[in-house]
Amino acid sequence: MILQAGGITHYYKNDLALDNVNFEAKKGEFIAIVGESGSGKSTLLSILSSLLLPSKGELFFEGKAYTLIKDIDAFRQKEVGFIFQFHYLIGYLTILENIKLAAINKNSTYIDTLFEQCGIEAIKHKYPDEISGGQRQRAAIVRALVNTPKIIFADEPTGNLDSRNSQTIYKLFKTLSKSGTTIIIATHDRHVSDYADKIIEVKDGKII
Ligand SMILES: Nc1ncnc2c1ncn2[C@@H]1O[C@H](COP(=O)(O)OP(=O)(O)OP(=O)(O)O)[C@@H](O)[C@H]1O
């Protein structure tokens, strides 16, 4: 297992958002966390990705407890990648400059390969407001991949895309997972079941 979580419980002040959740992901697995609004998907994803500390529970990355990871900043920069509903690209920079900003290793050949893989090589010198929403989200995927993470976490990555663009993103996730990157996404979109290896449904803070 690349990621294991046990007994994850989370409270926001006194409100229970997650109740004793267990979760595991294998290398190269594409897992979708689905559920109604407010069910706890984002909270679970934030905890799994180390952005939020749970009130209770244990997390392990490649068998090592998160609490024992000495350099959590390096972990977030190198081992995992993040994609959000809003791409957070910087409007003053071209797509390529946005990617290079995030890249530890600025090797252009590797970055070009990612652009090709995500089908957006033609727009790399454009600015975010000159391209479509689907292209912006694919640029955010290139950025998430640039430091060769082992796991990609995506929170509502297709939340502002139409169904055609959503399918392109899911297909890309599927291809990435087949080449060994673990993909964990939170989404309302049940069409993801056509692509994901595993669907986890969250309801009222519990996995059902
Ligand atoms: N920062 C916060 N402070 C207080 N309560 C919160 C906070 N974030 C989430 N909650 C509450 O925790 C519960 C789970 O929220 P969460 O955002 O994880 O659900 P979700 O399934 O991702 O919802 P959505 O699909 O609408 O994003 C909800 O009851 C929500 O109101």
The ligand as a MOL file (V3000), in Angstrom:
LIG
                    3D

  0  0  0     0  0            999 V3000
M  V30 BEGIN CTAB
M  V30 COUNTS 31 33 0 0 0
M  V30 BEGIN ATOM
M  V30 1 N -13.4540 24.9530 7.8450 0
M  V30 2 C -14.5700 24.4200 8.3430 0
M  V30 3 N -15.0800 24.8370 9.5140 0
M  V30 4 C -16.1980 24.2960 10.0410 0
M  V30 5 N -16.8990 23.2960 9.4730 0
M  V30 6 C -16.4450 22.8310 8.2970 0
M  V30 7 C -15.2670 23.3670 7.6730 0
M  V30 8 N -15.0520 22.6910 6.5060 0
M  V30 9 C -16.0490 21.7850 6.4130 0
M  V30 10 N -16.8870 21.8700 7.4770 0
M  V30 11 C -18.0510 21.0200 7.7270 0
M  V30 12 O -17.6260 19.6520 7.7160 0
M  V30 13 C -18.5480 18.8350 7.0150 0
M  V30 14 C -17.8630 18.1610 5.8390 0
M  V30 15 O -17.4580 19.1530 4.9110 0
M  V30 16 P -16.5990 18.8430 3.6050 0
M  V30 17 O -16.2060 20.1520 3.0010 0
M  V30 18 O -15.5400 17.8860 3.9410 0
M  V30 19 O -17.6900 18.1140 2.6960 0
M  V30 20 P -17.7090 17.8520 1.1180 0
M  V30 21 O -18.3450 16.5230 0.9620 0
M  V30 22 O -16.3460 18.0480 0.5620 0
M  V30 23 O -18.6630 18.9800 0.6150 0
M  V30 24 P -18.6610 19.7660 -0.8080 0
M  V30 25 O -18.9210 18.7100 -1.8240 0
M  V30 26 O -19.7880 20.7300 -0.6730 0
M  V30 27 O -17.3220 20.4260 -0.9340 0
M  V30 28 C -19.7110 19.7490 6.6070 0
M  V30 29 O -20.7080 19.6510 7.6000 0
M  V30 30 C -19.0730 21.1220 6.6150 0
M  V30 31 O -20.0320 22.1090 6.9210 0
M  V30 END ATOM
M  V30 BEGIN BOND
M  V30 1 1 1 2
M  V30 2 1 2 3
M  V30 3 2 2 7
M  V30 4 2 3 4
M  V30 5 1 4 5
M  V30 6 2 5 6
M  V30 7 1 6 7
M  V30 8 1 6 10
M  V30 9 1 7 8
M  V30 10 2 8 9
M  V30 11 1 9 10
M  V30 12 1 10 11
M  V30 13 1 11 12
M  V30 14 1 11 30
M  V30 15 1 12 13
M  V30 16 1 13 14
M  V30 17 1 13 28
M  V30 18 1 14 15
M  V30 19 1 15 16
M  V30 20 2 16 17
M  V30 21 1 16 18
M  V30 22 1 16 19
M  V30 23 1 19 20
M  V30 24 2 20 21
M  V30 25 1 20 22
M  V30 26 1 20 23
M  V30 27 1 23 24
M  V30 28 2 24 25
M  V30 29 1 24 26
M  V30 30 1 24 27
M  V30 31 1 28 29
M  V30 32 1 28 30
M  V30 33 1 30 31
M  V30 END BOND
M  V30 END CTAB
M  END
